[in-house]
Structure formats: C-alpha cells, structure tokens
Amino acid sequence: MLRFPSIITLAGIAMALAIGAGAADTIQTQKVALKVETVADHLEHPWAVAVLPDGGYLVTERPGRLRLIRDGKMSPPIAGLPAVAAKGQGGLLDVELDPNFATNRTLYLTATVSYGGGLGTAAFRATLDAGDTRLTHVERIFRVNKPATGPALQFGSRIAIAPDGSLFVSLGDHGKMERAQDFKDDAGAIIHIRADVGIPADNPFKDGARALPEIWSKGHRNPQGITFDAADGRLYTVEHGPKGGDEINSPEPGKNYGWPVITYGRDYSGAKIGIGTAREGMEQPLFYWDPSIAPGAIAVYRGRMFPEWNGDFLVTALKFELLSRLSRDESGRIVERERMFDGRFGRLRDIVVAPDGALLITTDEDDGALLRVSRADAAK
C-alpha cells in the first residue's frame, strides 16, 4: 500500500530545507564595523544556542524543541527530550555542552516542568546520540524544591559550567518575590551542583543547616544570564528588575543580593518595593539599568575577532531590542559604552562567543532567528 508523508513529516522536511541566510547587514559601531548574518530563521522563540565541536549549532525553542543547525540546514526536532511545561515564560530554556562533549556527547538543559500542582525550573543531563537525532540517558539532576502556582513567570534560567565541570544554574523567584529571601527555597537563587548530582565541597551551606545545600547565593529576581570570565574565572549574572533595576552582579558564596528588600526598580504600578536601595548585609549590583532594558543573557568577551572589546560585557536586551556593551573605567566601575542594533533584529535573547570569536545571538520572536555577528572587514 502506498503511504504518503504525514503533514508533520512534510513540515519537518520543509523546515530542514527552508532556513536561510539572507543578505548580511553591515553596522558601524564605535570601534568596529559589524556584519550580521542570519544563520537560521523560522525558529519559534529560540532561547539558547550552543556550538558543537564540528561547527554545528544546537538551538532550543521555548515551546519544547531542540534543533541541530549545520551546513545551512536545520533538523527536525531532536527526539527524546524530557516533558516540558511550555506555559507563560516557561518552556525549554538553556542548553550547554559538557566540557568533554567531543568524547562523551553529554549536554545539559534547563526547562520548566509540571509537578506538585504547579511549575518549576529543572535541569537535565543527557547524551546526544551519534546520529544527532535523539537524546538518550536523560536524567533530571535538579528541580526547584517548591513548585509555583499562579502566573508562569520568572523561572530564570541559564547554566554556567565551572572549570571543574560543576554547574551553576540561575533561578528566578518564580513570580513570588518573597521566595527570593527564603534560604530554604531554591527560587530566586544561584545554585551550584555537581554534574553527578552531588553538592560541591565549596558550597557555603553544604551542611544544609541554615540554607539548602545547593544554594550559592540568594536575593535574585530573575537572572536569565550567567557566565564566567575566562580570564579570571569570576562568575557574573544579569537579571531582570521590575520597572527599572535590571542588574549585573558577581554572585559570591553565601551572599544576599537583596531582592525584594532592596532594589533600584519599582513595581509596574509605580509603587515602591521593599525598603529602598541599600541595607546592611545585602549586596549592591555592579551595574543597574533604569529604565529597564530586559536583559536576555550576558557574555564577557575574550575572543580574538574583536580585540577592541577584550574584557567587555555584552548584554542582550529584549525590551529595547539592542546589544549593550559595557566596560570598566579607570576606577574599576562598570560603565555602559554603547547600544548596538537598536530594534533592527527584534528581541535579543541569548549571546554566545563562538570559538572563532564571532557572536551568536538568538532573537526571541514567534518567527525567531539565529544570528552570527562578525567583523565586516574580516577579509581585508
């Protein structure tokens, strides 16, 4: 009997063929001319990108799909993902490769999941099969200890892998601000776990007496960017404030970053939040934006393509659809130097420095894209 391809199969074939690179945009910035190319489009709210050893890309789509993009073609969704609760701001979020991915094929994902009558952020370890079509050995290695009910908001969440292979995961307050000050609650925290599910020896509360043993720092509203500076190993985060008060922080073990007791933002109604901008025992941000830019991710640039930006912070923005470049002044204070793109490509979500020093950026849109940013004068 003849069998005709299903609509889903035809859609997958069409998607695999119909991505593509349009004409490159050239944009002059303060220090360098940039070439911005579309690596892939027709992605639904692409949230994160990771670069494979062979130069391919893994991209998450928030509704719950993981795609492989290689040689100008995009795969059908990779099979074997854990069940994802794609509601509100939740869904399939970050993807990071294990440092030994080339030999062990291991990767890590974060996603919102349903449990206990609500939703919460979870982290997973999995193996990508040799054919790049399926995840195997999928294991949940973390889940926020208390699910959230109500609006599906502020889940975080990104992964930064330390030099020893342990994982730092950023977690939002899950839409309940008071949870960020409860040290027996994972929400509103940076957590630090081993890839094999254990608790690292340098965790500040590893005995679990005063706080959950996985907690590294607390008092975070919705950190959706986390990264290490490759030069000195320092950890940085960028997080959403309410109306104003988006922050860059450098989370240190056991410290409290204040939300919602102190903040440079206000409620969306205009009402005051907390007691003000400072309190003893709570940390100040390294930098804050007011009004908010709605930061999507952060990178510390250490690539070779843009030596002009060495050590600069690059922060994507959803609200103002821009890329913010910041650096330290003579006193060590972080200063915003320029805003690039200014609405040209839509809501900018993830940012990753590729091995060649180019930037990879995802656009968080219904019809989103993966962009590659390189030097416009690279061939000269």
N, C-alpha and C positions, 0 to 999 in steps of 0.2 A: 504494500500500500504506500502511495506517495505521501510524504509528510512535508508540510510547508513550515518554514521557520516561524516561531511564535513572534508576537509583537515585541516581547521583551528581548528576544534574540536579535531581531532586526534593529531594535533601538541600540543594543549593545554594539552591533557591527557599525551602525552609523556613527555612534559616539567614537568608536575606535578610529574611524577614518576622518571624521569631520571636526578635528580640532585644528587650530592652526594659527599660524603665525601670520599676523597682518603686517603692514608696513611699520617699521620701527619709528618711534618718536625720539627726537633729539631735544634735550632740555638743558639749558645753561644754568648752572648753579654758581655759587660764589667762587668755588675753587676749581671746578671741573665741569666739562660738558658730558652729559649722560645720554646713553642710548637705552631706551626702554622697549623691549620686545615682548610680545605675547607668546609664551611657550605653549599654553593651552587655554582654551576658553570652554564655555558651556559646562562649567562646574557649578554645582549648587552649593552656595555658601562654603567655599573651600576655607578650612580653618587652619591647617598646618601643612608644612612641606618638609620632607627630609630627602637628602641627596644620597643615592645609592653609590656604592664603590665604582660602578661602571658608568656613572654619569646620569642614570635614570633618576626619576623623582617619584616618591610616594606622596600622595596628597590625600588628606582627609576631607570629606564633605560632611558638614554638620548633620544632615538627615540620617547618616549612618552608613556611608560608603567610603571605602578606601580604594584609591585608583593608583595604577602604575602608569607613568608617562615616560616614554622612551622613544627616541628617534622620530619625534613628531607624531607619535600615535599614542592614544590613551586607551587603556584596557577597560573591559567591562569590570564591574565591581569585584574586588578580590573576595573570595568566599571565606567562610569560617570565622567572621567577626563575632564577638560576643553580642548579646542582646543589648541594644542601645535605646534609651528613652529620649527620643528627639522631640522635646517639648520646650517651648519658650526659648531661652538662651542655651538650653542643654542639647546634647547630642554627642556625636563623635567629635572629639576635640583634638588633642595633640597626638603627634607621632614622633618618636625619636628612635634612632638606631643604637643598638648596643655598640660600645667601642670595638668589639670583636665581631661585628656583623659579618665581615667578609668570610669568616670561618664558621661562625655558629648560627648565622641567619636569624638572630634574635632581635626583636624590636619591642618597643613599649608604646602603649596607647593610654590616653585618658578619655573617659566618656561619662555621661550621666546615665545612671541605671535606676530601675524601679525596685524598691524593696520597702518592707515595713509600712506600706501605705503612703509612701512618698518617694522623693527622688534624692539622689546624692551622687557625688563625684566618686569614680572608681578608677584605679589604674590596673593595667593588664600587661602581662608579658606573653609573647607569642613567638612562633617561628614561621618565617615566610618560606614556603616550600621552594624547591629548586626550580620549578616551572613558573614561579612568580604569580600563581593563580589562587593560592589558598593559604590561610593561616592555620597552623597546626599547634598542638601543645599549648593551647590558650589557657592561661591561668590568671585569675584575679589575685593581685598581690597587695591591694589596698582598697578599702572602701570607707568613706566618711562614716563615723560611728553612729550618727543620728541622721535619718533621712529628713528632708524638708517637705513640708506641706504648704499649699498656697501657690502663689505665682512662681513659675520656674525661672528663677533669676540667680545671677551672680555665683556661678559654680567654679570660677577660675577658667581654665586650669592648664598649666604647662609643666613640662618636665625639663629639668637640667641635670645632666649626668656629671657627677664629680670625677676627678682623676682616678679615684679608687673604684669606680664603677657603681657607687651608690647613687640613689635617686633623690633629688629634691623636687617636690611637687607643690605647686601653688594652688591654694584652695580659697574660693570666695566665701562670704558669710552666708551663702545660700538664701539671700533675701531676708535674713533675720539678723539685724545688726548686733543685737545683744550676744549672739553666739560667738562673735569675734573676741569677746573678753572672758569667755568661759574656757579655762585651760583643761577642762575635761571634755571638750568638744573639739573635733577636728576642723570645723568650719572656721573660716577667717584665719587660716594658719598657713605657714610654710611647713611642710612635713619632710622628714628625712628618713628614708628607709633603705635597706639593702635590697638588691635585686632578687635575692633569695628569700625575701620576706622578713628577714630579721631586723633588729634595731641596731644601728651603728653605735660603736663604743663611745663616740664623741658627742652623742646627743645630750642636751642639757638636762632632760628629765627622764633619762633611760630607766630609772628605777620605778617610774610611774606614780610616785608618792604625791607630788604636787601638781602634776600635769600628765597628760597622755605621753607615753614614752616616745612616740613618733614625732611629737611636736618639736620644731626647731625655733619658730618664732610665732607670735600671735599679734592680734590687733590689725589685721589686714581686711580691707573691704572686698575687693575683687581683683586680685593680681592675675592678669592674663598674660604677663610677660615675665620670664625668668631666664637668666643666663649667667654664665661665668665669663669673667675677663680672662682670656687665655694668657695674658702677660703675667698676672699676679695671682690668679685663682680666686679672686674676690667675686662673691655672689651678688647679683643685682636683680631687682624686680621693678616692674612698672605696674601700677594698679589704678583702677578707676576710682575716682572720688564720686560724690553725689553731684550737686550743681556746683562745680568748682572743686579744687583739691585733688586732682589726679596727681599721683606721687611717683617719684623714683626713690627706692630705698635700697639699702645693702643689708639684708637681714643677718643678724648675728645671733648666736645661740642663746636662747632663753629670754630674749628681749621682746618688749611690747611696743608695737608701732601705733598704738593709740586709738584706732577706730573702735567704736564711735565716740569715745570720750573726748578725744581731740581730733580736729580736722580743719583744713583750710577751705572746706566746702560748706554748703548749706543744703537743706532739704529742697527737693524740687518745688515745693510750695513757697520757698523763700524763708521758711522758719529755721531758726538756729538749731544746730545739732551739737549735743554734748556741752562741755564747759568752756570751749574756746579753742585756742591753737596750741596750748602747751600745758603740761602737767609733769611734776617730778616723777621720775620712774618710767616715763614714756618717751619714745624716741622721736626726733624731728626727721622729716623727709630730707633727703639730699637735694631735692628739687620738687617744686609743685607747679602745676598749671592752674590758672584761674583767669578766664573761663576754661572749663574742661575741654580737652581735645578728644577724649575717649580713646585711650591708648590700647592698641591691639597686641603689641609684642615689643621686645627690646633686643638689640644686639649691641655688643661692644666691638667696634670694627678693628680687626687686626689682620686684614687681608692684604695681599700685595697689589691688587688692581688700583686701589685708591690710597696711596701713601699719604695724601693730603689729609685723610681722615683718620690716621692712625690713633687709636685710643678714644675716638669719639663715640658717643652714644647715638644710636639710630633707633627712633621710636616711631612705629606706625600709628596712624590715627584713623578712627572710624568716623567720628562726628565731622571733622573738618577735612577728611579725605586727603591727608598730607603725610609727608615723612619729615619728622623733626630731627635735626642734627644738633647735638649738644656737645660741649666740651668743657674742660676745666680752665678757669682763668688762672692768673699768676698766684692767687691766694689759695687755689685748690677748689674754689666754689664752682659748681656746675652752672653753666650759662647756656641758654638756647641761642644758637648761632644763626640758624636759618630754617625756613619751612619750604620744603620742596613738593612739587606736583600739584598742590592747591586745587583739589577737586577734579583733576584731569583723568584719574583712573578709578574713581569711586572709593568705597570704604576699604581702607588698607588694613589687613588683619595680621598675618604672620610676616616675619622678616628673618631670613637666614643668610649667613655669609657662606657662599659656596666655596669649594676647595680652591678655585681659581681666583677668588676674591670678589667675584660678581655678587650682586644681591639678588635673592629670590624673595618675591613678595606675593602674597595671595590677596585677592580682592573679595571681600565678604559681601557678595551680591547674589540675588537669585540666579543670575547668569554671570557667575564669577570667573576669574581667570588666575592663572599663574604667570607672573611677570618676571623677566630677567633684566636686571639693570647693570649695564657695563659702561666702560669708557667709550665715548663717541669717537675719540681719537686713537683707539687702541691699535689700529692698523698703521698708524703713521710712524 
